[in-house]
Each structure stands twice: as C-alpha cells, then as structure tokens.
Amino acid sequence: MANGLDDVVAAETVLSDVDGAGGHLTIRGHSLTELAGHWRYGQVVRLLFDGFFDELPGDGELEKAIGSARVEVFERLQPMLAELPALEIYSGMRAGIALLPDGDSLADSLRLIVAPAVLTPALLRLGRGEKPVPPDARADHANDMLRMLSGTASPALAKALDTYLVTVCDHGLNASTFATRVVASTQAGLTSAILAGLGALKGPLHGGAPGPVIEMLDAIEASGDAAAWLRNEIARGERIMGFGHRIYRVRDPRADVLKAVVRRLGTRYKTGSRLAYAETVEQAALEVLKVAKPQRSIETNVEFYTALLLEAAGFPKEAFSNVFAAGRVAGWIAHAREQQATGRLIRPQSRYVGPVPDLVA
Ligand code: COA
C-alpha cells in the first residue's frame, strides 16, 4: 500500500530486526529476552553505539559519562525550566531538547540520550509546584530518573524501569526511527534528527498509545462490561489502544517481557490491583477484535503493558510517551549515525494525481 510504505525496505541496518511472523525482536545479534532484565540501559546504549563513534569507552566508562551528561543537561537547561511547564509535558520536553547543541559528536549524543530522562521528572515536579531534584551522576540511569521524579527510587521499580528502557530501545524502521533517519540523511545535526523522531513518536498510532490505554481501562471498569464497551468503540470506528501492529502478525514479544515485569512488581504498587483486571480486558479485546476484524490478525502490542508498568513507576499517563522517548532515543541516535555514514539523502518520489495545468491558455 503506497500510503503506508508497507513492505518497502528503506534502509539496511545492523541495529535491530523485527520478525513479525515469528514474534521475535533481535537487537544487534541479541534476542530481546537476552537483553531485557539482564543488561542495564547504559550497556545497551553502548551496544547500539558500537562502531558509530570513534573511541567509544567501555560499559562502565560510558555509564559514568551518561551520569555526567545528566548533570550537564540539568545545569544547562535549568535557567529555562521554569518556562516549560506551561506546555503539555511532551511538548515541554521537546522544547527543552531543542535547546541542546545540534552536533554529531558522542558528547552531543549523550546529552540527547539523557535529556528526556532529566527533563521529564523536572517538568513534572515544576508542574506540581515542587522544586526539581538534581541528577546524581553516580546513580544508575533508571534509578536516577525515578529519584528525580519522587526523591527516592525503590530498587524494584528502578529495575522495572531499566527493563522497560531496554525493551523499547530500538525496533527496526518504525515511524519515529524512519523520521529520524530522513532528517539525519540531510546531514542536519543529531538534535534536529531526534526532534523529528520525537514528533513522530507523539502520535497515538505510535508512541502515544499507552496513556490512552489507562483511559480505556478506567472507562471499561466504569462501564462494567468490557466486551460491550470494546464492541461499541470498534462500531464507532475507534481503534483499541495497545492492540495491533504493522509488522507483528503474532503477539508483540515486548508485551510479554513487560507483563512479566509488572507481575514481578506484585501488589505493592498501584498497578498490582490493575494487572488481573487488565488481563481480563486484554482477553476480551482479543476476542472482540477477532470477530470484528477477521481479515486482520490483531494482537496485544508493547503499549498495553507499558501503561501498567509506567503507572506503577509513578509516572502520570500524560508523561508515558516521554518515558518511551527516554528509551527509544538510543535507537534513534544509532540509526541517525548509521544513516549519516551512508552519505545518501533519503528522497523518495511521489506520484502526482492532481489536476494538470491548462497548457493551451
Ligand atoms: N483496533 C481496532 N481495529 C484495528 C486496530 C485496533 N487496535 N488495529 C488495526 N485495526 C484494523 C483497522 O481498523 C483496519 O480495519 P479495516 O480493514 O476494517 O479498515 C485493519 O485493522 C488494518 O488497519 P491498518 O491501519 O492498515 O493496520 P496497521 O497494521 O497499519 O496498524 C497500528 C497498525 C499500530 C496503526 C494499529 O494497529 C493501531 O492503530 N493500533 C492502536 C494504536 C496502538 O496501539 N499503537 C501502538 C503501536 S505499537
């Protein structure tokens, strides 16, 4: 289908592969299940960046550099922070990122890697009338993000957030990664490329879905009849958030990874009481979708359990896409560097189907 570029191969990449028929995600030679819950986000950043920067330091050193970058970005943007909470949280983050230098170096990349993780908690706190908590350069990245949000971070939640960031770090040529590569192909700087990715991620058909998942769960609970609510949404031409995918024809493997994380968190956090209910809604949605869209295999995607995990971690639903960006930014930068290295401008063609000028007059 021309409008959605289905089945078009627009780039060669060593970064990740999405096997839509088998339901597997490979990231630089590792299966998702090898990485998620086992590698820290900083280690996965190194995995993705390997070969795309001269003199990339080892895991430990790179993680230290990520910590220092958090402090640098906080200090650099602090004077402007007070202006940003007037915007909605995603736009505020994006505006803050737009203030960063637009270069191509490792230092530029590390500033971009940490910017969503630094800006999101600071803006949330300012929006609540609280002072931002400055980053701690020595802390683990996910742990520090939670600490900047709430003042403390439980090890269980920090581990859950770290697993989430790894799970969403890269995912083939999704819409935001493609947008990032298009801008990178013009040899604009990395900040420009990341801003393109951020724009694409925002939409509810892509990274904007997990917030609406929470709204859907609340609305279904209030209605008291999941199947009827879901059937009615589809009859109104609405999409069920957290279900369906352009590439996966089977269950998104990231959904299972995140569901297991939510289950491990248990009932200590708000989401504990939600999980069992969410599972019944998931079952109802899969059955309703099977009947309503028999021509399409529509399964649970990553966003359904993302919503529960990020809610448990203490993020409000308005900020879920910000946290998605905090993970995906690693993949965006690696793809931008990979695209820059080809030296080729991405410039496809369109087929003109509009009126032709009257040449006789
Ligand atoms: N709920 C209801 N119907 C859905 C659906 C969903 N979540 N996902 C796909 N469909 C239906 C479409 O309505 C369409 O039906 P039709 O043929 O009767 O018109 C059919 O499936 C094909 O839709 P299309 O948009 O071509 O599929 P796609 O593969 O491009 O869609 C998404 C991928 C992600 C855009 C789509 O599944 C979606 O909108 N999901 C909900 C949002 C979401 O969770 N996004 C996060 C993705 S990780």
Residues whose N, C-alpha, C, O or C-beta is under 5 A from the ligand:
A	BS01	COA	P204 L205 H206 A209 E238 R239 I240 M241 G242 F243 G244 H245 R246 K293 R296 N301 E303
